[in-house]
Amino acid sequence: MIKEAKEKLEEVFTPKDVCSICNTQYNEEEGGIQGHFGIMPVTFCVWCYSSIVDMVSQDIDICDHSDDT
């Protein structure tokens, strides 16, 4: 019983092999990424991951410019 519960818990916290945003198949070789936001498992395909990185870098640029004024 405990072994089954532990296996189920591990399954819940293991990132899936599809993108958490667009549901595309995950492929690490293409540049996708898997990991956790806190305890929530996430997977991003190369397109969604690059979009997130671009969005954050644009936000950082905006914050840097507003600090100058």
N, C-alpha and C positions, 0 to 999 in steps of 0.2 A: 504494500500500500504506500509506504513512504517513498520507495523507489519510483513508483508510477507518478506520484505527485511531483517529485523532483524532476523527472523527465518532462512532464507537462509544463512545469515552470520554466525550464530551460528552453523548451520549444517556443513559449510565449515571448521570451526575451531575446530570441535569436532573430536577426534581421532576415527578411524574406528575400527571395531571388527575383523580385519585381520592384520597380521604382515606386516609392511611397507617394509620388505625386502623379505620374502619368501611367503607371501600371505596365511600363515597358519592361522586357526582360533585362535583368542586370547582367552586365558584362564588365568585369574588372579590367580586362585587357584593353577595352575601349576607353577607359578613363572613369568608369563609374566608381562609386564609393559606398561602403556600408559602415555603420557605426551606431551610436546611441546619442540621442538628445536626452540627457539625464538618464533615465532608465528606459525610455521609449526607443525600441529598435527602429532604425530608418535605413532605407536603401535609396540611392539616387542614381539614375542613369547618367550617362555622360552629358546629355543635353540639359537636364534639370540641374545637375551639379554645377555645370559651367554657368548657367543662368543665375543660380544662387550666389556664386562667387562674384560674378559681374555686378549683381545688385548690391552686394555688401561693399565692394570696392567703390562703386559710385557713391554710396552713402558715406563712406569714409572720406572721399574727396569733398563732398558737400560740407561735412562737419569740419574738415581742415580749413576750408575757405571761410566759413562763418566764424571760426576762431580768430582769423586774421583781422576781422573788422571790429 
